[in-house]
Amino acid sequence: MADLDQQIEQARARLKDLQARASKQRRRDETRRKIIYGAAVLKLLEDSGGEKADRLLKLLQERITRDCDREFIGF
């Protein structure tokens, strides 16, 4: 019976480890996604001029609400 309890505990530990790895990978994926989207938006701002760039900047300014983020970006 003790052997079975030990196997159960080992399986629980492996499950917890796998869940932690999956969570860490999800965070990495989300960060990568944000970086890619951000780079794409910056490229759009560089490539489009005039009215399109102004509209895009206005949309970004409306959606970036954290004071520290707005200060960092220069809004």
Number of C-alpha atoms within 10 A of each C-alpha: 6 7 8 9 10 11 12 12 12 12 12 12 12 12 12 12 12 12 12 12 12 12 12 12 12 12 12 12 12 12 12 12 12 12 12 12 12 12 12 12 15 11 11 14 17 10 10 12 10 8 9 13 15 13 12 15 15 11 11 14 14 9 10 13 10 9 10 10 11 14 9 9 10 8 11
